[in-house]
Amino acid sequence: MSCKPFCPTVRVYDPPRTVINDVFHPQIVEVVHQINVVTRHHCVPVEKHLYQYCYHDETQGQEEHNSRSGHSRSGNRSRNERSYISKLKKTQKKK
């Protein structure tokens, strides 16, 4: 006898199976976040000091009026009149 097989080789196929090989690729997805910026204006009280000056003209007695040159407004006084008035104020302060 010989060593050859008596039955030929037979090939049989099973139904195919699916094997999945997942490959991932990055995909950029832009997500937009909307931000509302509100500017609020507030009034804050801040003191600002103002000074108001009131100037008054006074009529002097007849004797003092004659010694002056007739000017009744303080802005129009001569140098002598101003020195006279400043001396008068100093003497009144001392009393």
C-alpha positions in Angstrom: 0.0 0.0 0.0 1.0 3.5 -0.6 0.9 6.4 1.7 -1.4 8.5 -0.4 -4.6 9.4 1.2 -7.7 7.9 -0.3 -9.9 10.9 0.3 -9.2 14.2 -1.5 -8.9 17.4 0.5 -12.1 19.4 0.6 -12.5 23.1 1.4 -15.5 24.4 3.2 -16.3 28.1 3.8 -18.2 29.5 6.8 -20.3 32.5 6.2 -18.2 35.6 6.5 -17.9 37.5 9.8 -17.4 41.2 10.0 -14.6 42.5 12.1 -14.7 46.3 12.6 -11.4 48.2 12.9 -12.4 51.6 14.3 -10.0 54.5 13.3 -10.7 57.9 14.8 -9.7 61.2 13.2 -10.1 64.6 15.0 -12.8 66.8 13.6 -12.9 70.4 14.9 -16.3 71.5 16.0 -16.5 75.2 16.9 -18.8 75.9 19.9 -19.7 79.6 20.1 -20.4 80.9 23.6 -22.2 84.3 23.3 -21.3 86.8 26.1 -23.3 90.0 26.6 -21.4 92.8 28.2 -23.5 95.5 29.8 -21.9 98.8 30.8 -23.9 100.3 33.7 -23.4 104.0 34.5 -24.0 105.2 38.1 -24.1 108.7 39.4 -21.9 109.1 42.5 -22.2 112.4 44.5 -18.8 114.2 44.7 -18.6 117.4 46.5 -17.3 120.5 44.7 -17.0 123.5 46.9 -17.9 126.8 45.3 -17.7 130.2 47.0 -19.9 133.1 46.2 -18.9 136.5 47.2 -21.4 139.3 47.7 -20.1 142.9 47.7 -22.1 145.7 49.2 -21.6 149.4 49.0 -22.2 151.4 52.1 -22.8 155.1 52.4 -20.6 156.8 55.0 -21.5 159.6 57.2 -21.2 163.2 55.8 -17.7 163.8 57.4 -16.2 160.6 56.1 -17.9 161.1 52.7 -16.3 164.5 52.3 -12.8 163.2 53.1 -13.1 160.7 50.3 -13.0 161.6 46.7 -16.6 160.6 46.1 -16.1 157.0 45.0 -18.7 154.7 46.4 -17.5 151.4 44.9 -14.6 149.6 46.5 -13.1 148.7 43.1 -12.6 152.3 42.2 -10.8 153.4 45.3 -7.5 155.2 45.0 -4.4 153.9 46.9 -4.9 156.5 49.7 -8.5 155.5 50.2 -7.5 151.8 50.3 -4.8 152.4 52.9 -7.3 154.6 54.9 -9.9 151.8 54.9 -7.3 149.1 55.8 -6.2 151.3 58.8 -9.8 151.8 59.8 -10.4 148.0 59.7 -7.3 147.3 61.8 -8.4 149.8 64.5 -11.9 148.3 64.6 -10.5 144.8 65.0 -8.4 145.9 68.0 -11.5 147.2 69.8 
